[in-house]
Amino acid sequence: MKRELHFAKRRALVSAFGISLGTVALYPQLASSQTKVIRFILPVATASGVDTITRAASPALSAALGYPVLVENQPGAGGIVGTSALVKSAPDGFTLSIVSNNHVIYPSVYKSVPFDPINDITPIAVIGSTPIVFVVNPKVPAKDAKELVALLKAKPGGYNYASSGNGTILHLAAAMFFEEAGVTATHVPYKGVGPMLTDLISGQVEMGTLSLPSIQQHLKSGALRAIGTGTATRLAAAPDIPTMTEQGMPGYLVEGWFAVIGPAKMPAAEAKRINAAFATAFATPEVRETMAKQGNTINVSTPEVATQFFRSEMAKYAQLVKKAGVELQ
């Protein structure tokens, strides 16, 4: 009985906060067969939108899924590294991933991808969407889209813009802005949002696009300045940031989305069970409030809708990648 209570208390502790890879390394008994852990392999770096969203929802997800949640970041190659690890995992519901638009962009950017973004996974749910914001380092003398476009026209290719990797949604979102405005800038790709943010804040690069959850604190501190959002209307979470549409760029509409997937051949019943757990977790008052503050819109889909969504998004981004002139890797 004491042994059972011991493990019950430990499960409650890690469930309350979510656990990181470092936690398991420090306490290897957490990963023992007596305490199963659900791994969330995130194909993105820490501080990204997907990472921020996943960690915020981890306690509720742990409670809904019935096991401690391990958030494991495996960034690289625009997300291919982490997703490659996921597709090799057993389809038993204990290894999952939360992915973004990048997942369906791979085939249009890389000559060879080590997995099929549709057939080598089990789509479980599209969870929701997240706003994308065009930002600049405060040293850039532009307060809005009109002033920024004037700067770029006066010095074609003279400014740099950062992205989380070649062909990622953050790269395409920025490229869409330049095309809409009829200006150019030099692309500087990074291996993830973390190093991208570091250089944006330090001024090593002047501008870029990022999801709102990943930059809210930097906007509030003044480390970054928002030029505009890719949303159709202003955000309740950031009402002071104008949309690009209201600044004379009606064609600039872009947003990020996030979805949960598992390895291929996951039993339909298991996919539905996990789907229901996500719907429960993201409906809790705490998570709903956090998501709203981050500007996210939550609408958990069924596995069937997720599959259809992935296919349509893959076709859409194939056209955008071609239009943006992204070179195959």
Secondary structure, 3 states (H helix, E strand, C coil): CHHHHHHHHHHHHHHHHCEEHHHHHHCHHHHCCCCCCEEEEECCCCCCHHHHHHHHHHHHHHHHHCCCEEEEECCCHHHHHHHHHHHCCCCCCCEEEEEECHHHHHHHHCCCCCCCCCCCEEEEEEEEEEEEEEEECCCCCCCCHHHHHHHHHHCCCCCEEEECCCCCHHHHHHHHHHHHHCCCCEEEECCCHHHHHHHHHHCCCCEEEEEHHHHHHHHHHCCCEEEEECCCCCECCECCCCECHHHCCCCCCCEEEEEEEEECCCCHHHHHHHHHHHHHHCCCHHHHHHHHHHCCEECCCCHHHHHHHHHHHHHHHHHHHHHHCCCCC
